[in-house]
Amino acid sequence: MRRFISVESKRLPGASTVHFDEIAKERIFASIDQAKTNSTELLRNAYRQLKFQLGRIPELQA
């Protein structure tokens, strides 16, 4: 997210274009920094959700 917000082209993946002023960027960066994206609990919940959606234990395929 930081990379997409920081890029001077102001383009996000997809069909949307968004312009962030400096105050908005600072607030977004602060929110990203405070988000617990490396939480083990988040990983466990994502695993459980994927298992439920697949209807089976997920497998690693190379």
N, CA, C and O atoms as a printed pandas DataFrame, in Angstrom:
     atom_number atom_name residue_name chain_id  residue_number  x_coord  y_coord  z_coord
0              1         N          MET        A               1    0.820   -1.195    0.000
1              2        CA          MET        A               1    0.000    0.000    0.000
2              3         C          MET        A               1    0.859    1.252    0.000
3              4         O          MET        A               1    0.573    2.207   -0.723
4              5         N          ARG        A               2    1.921    1.251    0.816
5              6        CA          ARG        A               2    2.787    2.433    0.869
6              7         C          ARG        A               2    3.350    2.754   -0.504
7              8         O          ARG        A               2    3.398    3.916   -0.909
8              9         N          ARG        A               3    3.776    1.720   -1.217
9             10        CA          ARG        A               3    4.371    1.934   -2.533
10            11         C          ARG        A               3    3.358    2.554   -3.485
11            12         O          ARG        A               3    3.700    3.480   -4.220
12            13         N          PHE        A               4    2.135    2.072   -3.490
13            14        CA          PHE        A               4    1.114    2.601   -4.391
14            15         C          PHE        A               4    0.735    4.030   -4.048
15            16         O          PHE        A               4    0.463    4.837   -4.937
16            17         N          ILE        A               5    0.716    4.343   -2.756
17            18        CA          ILE        A               5    0.353    5.697   -2.341
18            19         C          ILE        A               5    1.484    6.671   -2.627
19            20         O          ILE        A               5    1.237    7.832   -2.956
20            21         N          SER        A               6    2.730    6.205   -2.502
21            22        CA          SER        A               6    3.895    7.076   -2.667
22            23         C          SER        A               6    4.232    7.373   -4.121
23            24         O          SER        A               6    4.860    8.391   -4.413
24            25         N          VAL        A               7    3.830    6.508   -5.026
25            26        CA          VAL        A               7    4.194    6.658   -6.436
26            27         C          VAL        A               7    3.641    7.959   -7.003
27            28         O          VAL        A               7    2.476    8.296   -6.792
28            29         N          GLU        A               8    4.472    8.669   -7.709
29            30        CA          GLU        A               8    4.064    9.959   -8.256
30            31         C          GLU        A               8    2.966    9.861   -9.310
31            32         O          GLU        A               8    2.254   10.836   -9.550
32            33         N          SER        A               9    2.818    8.697   -9.943
33            34        CA          SER        A               9    1.790    8.561  -10.980
34            35         C          SER        A               9    0.383    8.581  -10.396
35            36         O          SER        A               9   -0.591    8.784  -11.121
36            37         N          LYS        A              10    0.274    8.370   -9.076
37            38        CA          LYS        A              10   -1.017    8.407   -8.377
38            39         C          LYS        A              10   -2.003    7.381   -8.924
39            40         O          LYS        A              10   -3.207    7.634   -8.945
40            41         N          ARG        A              11   -1.516    6.243   -9.359
41            42        CA          ARG        A              11   -2.387    5.209   -9.912
42            43         C          ARG        A              11   -2.338    3.977   -9.033
43            44         O          ARG        A              11   -1.269    3.548   -8.597
44            45         N          LEU        A              12   -3.498    3.417   -8.781
45            46        CA          LEU        A              12   -3.617    2.164   -8.068
46            47         C          LEU        A              12   -3.927    1.077   -9.086
47            48         O          LEU        A              12   -4.457    1.373  -10.157
48            49         N          PRO        A              13   -3.606   -0.179   -8.772
49            50        CA          PRO        A              13   -3.944   -1.249   -9.709
50            51         C          PRO        A              13   -5.448   -1.272   -9.980
51            52         O          PRO        A              13   -6.249   -1.074   -9.066
52            53         N          GLY        A              14   -5.816   -1.505  -11.191
53            54        CA          GLY        A              14   -7.227   -1.534  -11.552
54            55         C          GLY        A              14   -7.595   -0.327  -12.379
55            56         O          GLY        A              14   -6.728    0.319  -12.967
56            57         N          ALA        A              15   -8.864   -0.024  -12.427
57            58        CA          ALA        A              15   -9.348    1.044  -13.300
58            59         C          ALA        A              15   -9.488    2.385  -12.584
59            60         O          ALA        A              15   -9.981    3.346  -13.177
60            61         N          SER        A              16   -9.067    2.470  -11.328
61            62        CA          SER        A              16   -9.272    3.693  -10.555
62            63         C          SER        A              16   -8.022    4.562  -10.520
63            64         O          SER        A              16   -6.900    4.063  -10.609
64            65         N          THR        A              17   -8.229    5.849  -10.391
65            66        CA          THR        A              17   -7.154    6.807  -10.169
66            67         C          THR        A              17   -7.514    7.628   -8.945
67            68         O          THR        A              17   -8.635    8.124   -8.823
68            69         N          VAL        A              18   -6.548    7.769   -8.033
69            70        CA          VAL        A              18   -6.801    8.485   -6.790
70            71         C          VAL        A              18   -5.669    9.467   -6.552
71            72         O          VAL        A              18   -4.503    9.137   -6.770
72            73         N          HIS        A              19   -6.004   10.674   -6.106
73            74        CA          HIS        A              19   -4.996   11.670   -5.745
74            75         C          HIS        A              19   -5.018   11.846   -4.237
75            76         O          HIS        A              19   -6.065   12.133   -3.658
76            77         N          PHE        A              20   -3.862   11.675   -3.597
77            78        CA          PHE        A              20   -3.763   11.838   -2.149
78            79         C          PHE        A              20   -2.986   13.111   -1.859
79            80         O          PHE        A              20   -1.867   13.284   -2.341
80            81         N          ASP        A              21   -3.584   14.012   -1.062
81            82        CA          ASP        A              21   -2.821   15.188   -0.641
82            83         C          ASP        A              21   -1.881   14.747    0.488
83            84         O          ASP        A              21   -1.986   13.622    0.975
84            85         N          GLU        A              22   -0.983   15.611    0.896
85            86        CA          GLU        A              22    0.034   15.259    1.886
86            87         C          GLU        A              22   -0.569   14.852    3.224
87            88         O          GLU        A              22   -0.085   13.910    3.852
88            89         N          ILE        A              23   -1.606   15.534    3.671
89            90        CA          ILE        A              23   -2.234   15.187    4.949
90            91         C          ILE        A              23   -2.857   13.798    4.871
91            92         O          ILE        A              23   -2.729   13.004    5.802
92            93         N          ALA        A              24   -3.529   13.506    3.764
93            94        CA          ALA        A              24   -4.135   12.184    3.592
94            95         C          ALA        A              24   -3.059   11.109    3.571
95            96         O          ALA        A              24   -3.234   10.053    4.179
96            97         N          LYS        A              25   -1.936   11.362    2.876
97            98        CA          LYS        A              25   -0.838   10.391    2.836
98            99         C          LYS        A              25   -0.323   10.114    4.240
99           100         O          LYS        A              25   -0.117    8.956    4.605
100          101         N          GLU        A              26   -0.113   11.160    5.031
101          102        CA          GLU        A              26    0.388   10.974    6.386
102          103         C          GLU        A              26   -0.574   10.135    7.220
103          104         O          GLU        A              26   -0.140    9.262    7.973
104          105         N          ARG        A              27   -1.860   10.388    7.095
105          106        CA          ARG        A              27   -2.862    9.629    7.856
106          107         C          ARG        A              27   -2.909    8.174    7.391
107          108         O          ARG        A              27   -3.024    7.259    8.207
108          109         N          ILE        A              28   -2.822    7.969    6.093
109          110        CA          ILE        A              28   -2.834    6.603    5.552
110          111         C          ILE        A              28   -1.606    5.846    6.020
111          112         O          ILE        A              28   -1.711    4.696    6.446
112          113         N          PHE        A              29   -0.432    6.485    5.944
113          114        CA          PHE        A              29    0.801    5.834    6.394
114          115         C          PHE        A              29    0.716    5.487    7.875
115          116         O          PHE        A              29    1.151    4.409    8.282
116          117         N          ALA        A              30    0.163    6.385    8.685
117          118        CA          ALA        A              30    0.017    6.121   10.118
118          119         C          ALA        A              30   -0.900    4.919   10.346
119          120         O          ALA        A              30   -0.623    4.079   11.202
120          121         N          SER        A              31   -1.978    4.838    9.588
121          122        CA          SER        A              31   -2.902    3.700    9.716
122          123         C          SER        A              31   -2.236    2.392    9.300
123          124         O          SER        A              31   -2.426    1.360    9.943
124          125         N          ILE        A              32   -1.459    2.440    8.229
125          126        CA          ILE        A              32   -0.741    1.240    7.771
126          127         C          ILE        A              32    0.255    0.802    8.842
127          128         O          ILE        A              32    0.367   -0.387    9.143
128          129         N          ASP        A              33    0.984    1.775    9.421
129          130        CA          ASP        A              33    1.975    1.450   10.444
130          131         C          ASP        A              33    1.329    0.839   11.689
131          132         O          ASP        A              33    1.930   -0.016   12.340
132          133         N          GLN        A              34    0.112    1.268   12.024
133          134        CA          GLN        A              34   -0.561    0.771   13.222
134          135         C          GLN        A              34   -1.312   -0.537   12.975
135          136         O          GLN        A              34   -1.669   -1.233   13.926
136          137         N          ALA        A              35   -1.552   -0.874   11.716
137          138        CA          ALA        A              35   -2.280   -2.105   11.401
138          139         C          ALA        A              35   -1.434   -3.310   11.772
139          140         O          ALA        A              35   -0.226   -3.329   11.534
140          141         N          LYS        A              36   -2.057   -4.290   12.342
141          142        CA          LYS        A              36   -1.350   -5.503   12.735
142          143         C          LYS        A              36   -1.475   -6.523   11.607
143          144         O          LYS        A              36   -2.285   -7.447   11.671
144          145         N          THR        A              37   -0.661   -6.337   10.583
145          146        CA          THR        A              37   -0.759   -7.203    9.412
146          147         C          THR        A              37    0.093   -8.461    9.530
147          148         O          THR        A              37   -0.025   -9.359    8.697
148          149         N          ASN        A              38    0.947   -8.544   10.549
149          150        CA          ASN        A              38    1.804   -9.712   10.718
150          151         C          ASN        A              38    1.331  -10.606   11.852
151          152         O          ASN        A              38    2.058  -11.491   12.303
152          153         N          SER        A              39    0.130  -10.374   12.301
153          154        CA          SER        A              39   -0.404  -11.100   13.437
154          155         C          SER        A              39   -0.627  -12.575   13.106
155          156         O          SER        A              39   -1.154  -12.928   12.051
156          157         N          THR        A              40   -0.210  -13.413   14.038
157          158        CA          THR        A              40   -0.434  -14.849   13.889
158          159         C          THR        A              40   -1.927  -15.151   13.859
159          160         O          THR        A              40   -2.372  -16.041   13.135
160          161         N          GLU        A              41   -2.693  -14.413   14.643
161          162        CA          GLU        A              41   -4.140  -14.631   14.672
162          163         C          GLU        A              41   -4.767  -14.321   13.318
163          164         O          GLU        A              41   -5.666  -15.037   12.877
164          165         N          LEU        A              42   -4.304  -13.261   12.653
165          166        CA          LEU        A              42   -4.803  -12.947   11.314
166          167         C          LEU        A              42   -4.489  -14.076   10.335
167          168         O          LEU        A              42   -5.319  -14.434    9.500
168          169         N          LEU        A              43   -3.290  -14.629   10.447
169          170        CA          LEU        A              43   -2.901  -15.743    9.580
170          171         C          LEU        A              43   -3.782  -16.963    9.843
171          172         O          LEU        A              43   -4.226  -17.628    8.907
172          173         N          ARG        A              44   -4.029  -17.247   11.103
173          174        CA          ARG        A              44   -4.890  -18.392   11.438
174          175         C          ARG        A              44   -6.312  -18.194   10.896
175          176         O          ARG        A              44   -6.908  -19.117   10.342
176          177         N          ASN        A              45   -6.837  -16.993   11.063
177          178        CA          ASN        A              45   -8.186  -16.712   10.563
178          179         C          ASN        A              45   -8.248  -16.817    9.046
179          180         O          ASN        A              45   -9.220  -17.340    8.501
180          181         N          ALA        A              46   -7.221  -16.325    8.360
181          182        CA          ALA        A              46   -7.181  -16.421    6.894
182          183         C          ALA        A              46   -7.130  -17.885    6.470
183          184         O          ALA        A              46   -7.782  -18.270    5.499
184          185         N          TYR        A              47   -6.360  -18.706    7.190
185          186        CA          TYR        A              47   -6.278  -20.137    6.895
186          187         C          TYR        A              47   -7.642  -20.810    7.077
187          188         O          TYR        A              47   -8.092  -21.577    6.225
188          189         N          ARG        A              48   -8.279  -20.508    8.195
189          190        CA          ARG        A              48   -9.603  -21.101    8.455
190          191         C          ARG        A              48  -10.624  -20.698    7.390
191          192         O          ARG        A              48  -11.437  -21.512    6.952
192          193         N          GLN        A              49  -10.565  -19.442    6.989
193          194        CA          GLN        A              49  -11.493  -18.965    5.965
194          195         C          GLN        A              49  -11.237  -19.663    4.633
195          196         O          GLN        A              49  -12.177  -20.078    3.955
196          197         N          LEU        A              50   -9.969  -19.791    4.259
197          198        CA          LEU        A              50   -9.639  -20.478    3.010
198          199         C          LEU        A              50  -10.062  -21.940    3.077
199          200         O          LEU        A              50  -10.610  -22.469    2.110
200          201         N          LYS        A              51   -9.815  -22.590    4.195
201          202        CA          LYS        A              51  -10.220  -23.991    4.380
202          203         C          LYS        A              51  -11.732  -24.134    4.226
203          204         O          LYS        A              51  -12.208  -25.069    3.583
204          205         N          PHE        A              52  -12.486  -23.207    4.817
205          206        CA          PHE        A              52  -13.941  -23.232    4.715
206          207         C          PHE        A              52  -14.382  -23.018    3.262
207          208         O          PHE        A              52  -15.270  -23.716    2.773
208          209         N          GLN        A              53  -13.764  -22.056    2.579
209          210        CA          GLN        A              53  -14.144  -21.763    1.190
210          211         C          GLN        A              53  -13.836  -22.928    0.263
211          212         O          GLN        A              53  -14.611  -23.229   -0.645
212          213         N          LEU        A              54  -12.700  -23.585    0.494
213          214        CA          LEU        A              54  -12.325  -24.722   -0.355
214          215         C          LEU        A              54  -13.090  -25.992   -0.001
215          216         O          LEU        A              54  -13.285  -26.868   -0.844
216          217         N          GLY        A              55  -13.518  -26.083    1.249
217          218        CA          GLY        A              55  -14.191  -27.294    1.709
218          219         C          GLY        A              55  -13.210  -28.418    1.982
219          220         O          GLY        A              55  -13.602  -29.582    2.062
220          221         N          ARG        A              56  -11.933  -28.076    2.127
221          222        CA          ARG        A              56  -10.880  -29.052    2.399
222          223         C          ARG        A              56   -9.660  -28.309    2.939
223          224         O          ARG        A              56   -9.622  -27.079    2.955
224          225         N          ILE        A              57   -8.671  -29.074    3.378
225          226        CA          ILE        A              57   -7.427  -28.470    3.848
226          227         C          ILE        A              57   -6.664  -27.945    2.622
227          228         O          ILE        A              57   -6.480  -28.681    1.653
228          229         N          PRO        A              58   -6.223  -26.690    2.657
229          230        CA          PRO        A              58   -5.460  -26.147    1.524
230          231         C          PRO        A              58   -4.143  -26.911    1.342
231          232         O          PRO        A              58   -3.531  -27.352    2.315
232          233         N          GLU        A              59   -3.723  -27.059    0.098
233          234        CA          GLU        A              59   -2.483  -27.767   -0.218
234          235         C          GLU        A              59   -1.559  -26.852   -0.999
235          236         O          GLU        A              59   -2.013  -26.019   -1.783
236          237         N          LEU        A              60   -0.263  -27.008   -0.784
237          238        CA          LEU        A              60    0.735  -26.261   -1.528
238          239         C          LEU        A              60    0.981  -26.976   -2.844
239          240         O          LEU        A              60    1.323  -28.158   -2.853
240          241         N          GLN        A              61    0.813  -26.278   -3.947
241          242        CA          GLN        A              61    1.052  -26.853   -5.268
242          243         C          GLN        A              61    2.146  -26.074   -5.955
243          244         O          GLN        A              61    2.079  -24.847   -6.021
244          245         N          ALA        A              62    3.142  -26.750   -6.464
245          246        CA          ALA        A              62    4.261  -26.073   -7.130
246          247         C          ALA        A              62    4.066  -26.047   -8.631
247          248         O          ALA        A              62    4.909  -25.518   -9.354
